[in-house]
Amino acid sequence: MFNAQLDQLTDYPFQRLTDLLGGPATPDSLVMSIGEPQHRPPALVAQVLAEQAGTWGKYPPANGSPDFRAAVVEWLNRRFTLPAGMVDRDRAVLPVAGTREALYLIAQTVITPGQGKPLVLLPNPFYQVYVGAAVMAGAEPYFVPGHDGPVSVPDFTTLPDDVLSRVKLAYLCSPANPQGSVADMDLLIRNIELARRWNFVLCVDECYSEIWDRAEPAGALTACAQLGGAMDNVMVFHSLSKRSSVPGLRSGFVAGDVALMAAFARLRSYGGAATPMPILAAAAALWRDEDHVRENRDLYRAKLDLAERKLGNRFGFTRPAGGFFLWLDVGDGEKAALELWNKAKIRVLPGKYLSRGDVGDRYIRVALVHDLETTERALTLMAQTL
Ligand SMILES: Cc1ncc(COP(=O)(O)O)c(C=O)c1O
């Protein structure tokens, strides 16, 4: 009765966590398992949504509004130092209802099931949606560990030709969930050149690009600019969920290769969720404002300072270059998650649920998404418990 590919998927990590801990979170638990920012959303969200309430009665166009796309292009040009005209407002940008659905649907856009035993390259550890996307599109996921030790991002250029010849799609996440490592410009350039040489699509998930500690992470579109300005074979994914602490707004965008965008738009016109007009307007206002992003980043930085003080040189603690997760080596991630839950009511995610093989088994992922006070309480308890 059901699609047999579903049998290849494990339960979603949060369901596995609920099973491990014997039930869901309770009102008194400290939930650090999910990357759901709890910082106060910028006031302009409610303000613009109220102003635009008259447009709830309209079916939104699948490609959003010209103003939304213009706000995105302005932001991309500013943030990634792109030459004017490189990103075409009307052909190279599409709004998405959160990047999760886009990361999922891009596999359906690119993969022809069964044809030439297609492979999808994924980082290991990874954001779980990449696996679901690859499997449900009828491809085989091919997991690639960090190129410079377990905490780094992968470099697909190290793969042999017999693998690369079957690759149709590759996901790269920078800053990476869960480890917080960042791909530098050389790595991005090398991997874009590789995608072009072997003619596969390189999806660069940059949804944590604005949450950084000491240095602004490099972006794949800057790499394209340095390679001459073409965006062939490349697509970037950006989200307001983390940048602007509005995971419930469900708003992000994709940008890149115009041929790929056209194919993606075609698929989404059948099965994608268009972003409502009031949300497009609020999103445009958010992409045009950097003050709230700076404040947000400072708050994450303060929490990293706290983590450094509380956890210091234990559990292989290193300050993540980007994102808001701690990726801690606790020896046995499931055991530590159980202990933290049973003794301290803290929920964290075992690294095993975000990886294949034994790559993540020793780790837990801790999301620093709460206010400073709650974070301090949780980290103190965590250090005492483990
Ligand atoms: C690496 C990564 N990519 C994409 C997403 C999806 O975010 P959203 O759908 O809210 O844009 C997440 C959310 O946790 C994530 O961690």
The ligand as a Tripos MOL2 file, in Angstrom:
@<TRIPOS>MOLECULE
LIG
   16    16     1     0     0
SMALL
NO_CHARGES

@<TRIPOS>ATOM
      1 C1         21.3100   22.4540    8.0250 C.3       1 LIG1
      2 C2         19.8960   22.8720    7.9490 C.ar      1 LIG1
      3 N1         19.3820   23.1530    6.7500 N.ar      1 LIG1
      4 C3         18.0930   23.5180    6.6030 C.ar      1 LIG1
      5 C4         17.2640   23.6160    7.6920 C.ar      1 LIG1
      6 C5         15.8170   23.9700    7.4600 C.3       1 LIG1
      7 O1         15.4500   25.1620    7.9980 O.3       1 LIG1
      8 P1         14.1290   25.8970    7.5260 P.3       1 LIG1
      9 O2         13.2530   24.8950    6.8240 O.co2     1 LIG1
     10 O3         13.5110   26.4040    8.7570 O.co2     1 LIG1
     11 O4         14.5780   26.9710    6.5640 O.co2     1 LIG1
     12 C6         17.7490   23.3410    8.9700 C.ar      1 LIG1
     13 C7         16.8580   23.4190   10.1380 C.2       1 LIG1
     14 O5         17.1270   23.0050   11.2130 O.2       1 LIG1
     15 C8         19.1050   22.9560    9.0990 C.ar      1 LIG1
     16 O6         19.6320   22.6780   10.2900 O.3       1 LIG1
@<TRIPOS>BOND
     1     1     2 1
     2     2     3 ar
     3     2    15 ar
     4     3     4 ar
     5     4     5 ar
     6     5     6 1
     7     5    12 ar
     8     6     7 1
     9     7     8 1
    10     8     9 2
    11     8    10 1
    12     8    11 1
    13    12    13 1
    14    12    15 ar
    15    13    14 2
    16    15    16 1
@<TRIPOS>SUBSTRUCTURE
     1 LIG1         1 GROUP 0 **** ****
